[in-house]
């Protein structure tokens, strides 16, 4: 069975293929391990900004090779700027110190290790 991080990286790559305007993808490893689910935050220039960081939960889809549930926060660019400026907070339980950047378009489009 693949690790949570491997699944997270594959999900991010699939999301980037579906949404080429994805600008950033962040994985939350400690929370993922604790809950045995993939926790991701993604920023897309195609997503509207809502002023909220609302997580959405998706069930496992083993028929598509996704054996873990995923909890995703999708932010628009204005919401991401607000989060970076500390005007928009992560939901309760999401630790800003528990982040691994999987993808950042500022890194010349390369996946970040």
C-alpha positions, 0 to 999 in steps of 0.5 A, a space after each residue: 500500500 502506498 503511503 499517505 504522502 505518495 497518495 497526496 503527491 499523486 492527487 496533487 499531480 492529477 489536480 494540476 492536470 485538471 486545473 493548470 492554474 493550480 499555483 500551490 499545493 500543501 500537504 499536512 503530514 502529521 494531521 494526515 497520519 493522525 487521521 489516516 486521511 490525506 489533508 491538502 490545501 490547494 491554491 488555484 487562479 481558477 477558484 473564486 475567493 470566498 473569504 473562507 478556508 472551508 475543508 471538503 472531505 472526499 471518500 476513498 476511491 479505490 477503483 481509481 487508485 485512491 485508498 485514503 479519504 482526502 480533506 481538501 481546502 481549495 483557495 482562490 488567489 485573494 484568499 491565499 494572499 489573505 492567508 499569507 497576510 494572516 487575515 484568513 486562518 486555517 480551520 481549527 485543527 489545521 496546524 500551519 507548522 505542519 506543512 509540506 509544500 508539494 507544488 509551488 508554481 513559483 518554483 518554475 513549475 517543478 514539484 517540491 521535494 
